[in-house]
Amino acid sequence: MAPATPQASLVARAAATLALLVAFGAPVARAQAPTDAPQPEIVRIAVPGAGALGGEIAMVTQVFRPAGEGPHPVLVFSHGRAGTDAERRALVNPVLLGHVRYWLRRGYAVVAPIRPGYGATGGPDREYSGARYNEWGECIARPQPRLTATPAAEAIALTVQWVRQQPWARADRILISGQSVGGLATVAACSANLQGVIGCINFAGGSGGSPLSKGRMCEPQLTEALMAEWGRSNRPPSIWLYAPNDLYWGEEAPRRWHAAFAAGGSNARFVGTEPVPAADGHRLLSMGGRLWSVPLGAWLKEHGF
């Protein structure tokens, strides 16, 4: 996938309405933030062809920067996908503020776009996989994960290009990361070997699942084939983090996806965490910090990130 060239414009600083996003299928949870909560700068990144009639759309993007002039290493974070159109339109913050703090403490800036079809960015939904389930969790329409991954990965590529143009950013020290559909898109973008990207972090990545299925998702082999394709071209190291009690994918499908990806020669580490306590394991990022922070920290240290 060759990334298009974004034409970004910086807009006024804005204090964001603070929210917690429970990605891909769960409602957006809103909470009162502490007074010292990180405040984002709001920028807009052009996405050609993403408008309703094929025109350009301005992708609203949150930027959090650590103290100092920089240049700083950067994490580009990709949000998940809620289960209904109303929830997707209601997305306010594309990244958990606690996760922002995790990276700011390490000296990273965090750049989190709201992709086309979501929140303030708006525009048509370009990421629908086609998967559908009935009330008993049975698959009644097969997913097409490439339909989801391609436009989402394009948004990541455009964001990375924008980051590389900023004087406060290290153009050669960019990590990309994402949750759920954002994780799938991260793996796809990682396989495009974007200039400046040195590593990729996948939290519970996938597409076409539903909590109704209780982990028995529809045709996981379609995602497996896609992962095998991407693994043959991928170069940056990556870490994949999944909980076994994930109601969208279950325990075994993500392991097969990783094995297919790694078979292409990619340096990809799979971390199967302990179950997320008293919650859907798909919420690993938001509710399982003690489960993922140690292996992620070790991986970052190992690679000098």
KACORMO-V564584 format. One record per helix or strand. SS is the DSSP state (@ for helix, = for strand). FROM is the first residue (numbers start at 1). TO is the last residue. Records with the same first field share a line. If there is no record, write none. Layout:
SS: FROM-TO, FROM-TO
This chain:
=: 9-10, 20-20, 29-29, 41-47, 57-64, 72-78, 109-113, 132-133, 139-141, 169-179, 197-203, 237-243, 268-273
@: 85-89, 97-104, 119-121, 145-164, 181-191, 211-213, 220-231, 252-262, 281-287, 289-302
